[in-house]
Amino acid sequence: MKKADHLIFIFPIWWDIMPAATKGFIDRVLSPGLAYDHHPRGFGLVPLLHNLKSITVITTMNKPKIMYSLLIGNLIRKVMIRSVFKTMGYKNVKWLSFTSVKRVSHEKRVKWLHELEKRFSKLN
């Protein structure tokens, strides 16, 4: 992880949040002394993965995006983006959400995959 340029998390949204395995990975791997440290003044965190250029969170879910945002409150943005990575001090964090997965056509899913391939082939 210390040599990584980019971190990419890919998971389904279950019961409006990430699966327990994803949360467990965050708790066990993105730990103090590796991913972040406590600020010397005692408040806040300092990022330690200095090679990271970006962090991308990719999720899938069956709910429509508007329903998730308005009714549930965008828990992924709150938990993964703000509470985990932004709190650790990482700046270039993006969330790509693929919604209504069961209702979209096969062609739409293939298009999503091609867009992801194109996007991540540009990383250096």
PyMOL commands that set and color helices and strands:
alter all, ss='L'
color gray80, all
select helices_A, chain A and resi 20-29+65-72+75-88+106-121
alter helices_A, ss='H'
color red, helices_A
select strands_A, chain A and resi 6-12+36-38+45-47+54-60+93-98
alter strands_A, ss='S'
color yellow, strands_A
deselect
rebuild
show_as cartoon
